[in-house]
Amino acid sequence: MRYPFEVVRDPAAMRALAASRRADGLRVCVVPTMGALHEGHLSLLRIGRALADVLILTVFVNPIQFGPGEDLGRYPRTEARDLAAARAAGVDIAYCPEAAAMYGPDFQTRIEVTELAKPLCGASRPGHFAGVTTVVTKLFHVTLPQVAVFGQKDYQQLAIIRRLVADLDFGIDIICAPIVREADGLAMSSRNAYLDPNERAQAVSLSRGLGLAKDAFAGGQRDGAALCAIAAREIAKAPLAELEYLEIRDADSLAPVSLITGPVVMAVAARFSGARLIDNVVLTP
Ligand code: AMP
């Protein structure tokens, strides 16, 4: 049976509601987001809807995963639109806590996955992934899911959350949802809204570069440096993009890989004046 759509803001109320659904024998899925929902988020909700009886969307712009000088203050907040989209996507419960309810004045705990959080985005965003794993732990503790859906778009985040769940015995299935892209290939992101028209036109260089490297890989190229050079050449055609990293790493451990013999991820991050964008492709021999 389906229950009416509910918006919950209080952590204790969320936990009580989730516990009561679990006590009814229902399977609970959570899809954590920071809101400003786009097709990428909606694809996660569709996957979650098919996996569970009770689908919980969380919308929370998590202050502790933003560094000083990052975009916390201007991150898009579109709650009314998000709730309408959630309802249309078959969400049962939208959990939208206030920051004050999540982090009281004495809050001082961090959950940290150490090694996986060091390279790639971790190198330029100190404390970011500890903020993510801490909030995801809190969201899991009140939504009580058996299954959670995360996007491949944030590949390192997904790897870190899998590690968190395994290391701390959460007993939650973590499902990876494929990257949803705009018609020209740009990975959908709430931060794409920060791009001006020139930057938007050049942002497609990231997915194009990854795509060219993927083609070369399909053609038999197994040398990581050669594949990175192919992608870098394409991205260099976008002068407004300042490349932060472009690397090939083991798909599970995120250790650097030069000669590809097993599954790897090719991951890229680039800064435009208003936005930092990431993208990736998994290459499996
Ligand atoms: P965010 O709201 O950006 O924190 O993202 C919430 C979830 O949606 C994360 O698991 C992201 O990986 C996922 N996500 C964001 N953009 C996309 C996309 N373009 N395709 C698939 N999943 C996405």
Residues whose N, C-alpha, C, O or C-beta is under 5 A from the ligand:
A	BS01	AMP	P32 T33 M34 G35 G40 H41 V149 F150 G151 Q152 K153 D154 A177 P178 I179 V180 A187 M188 S189
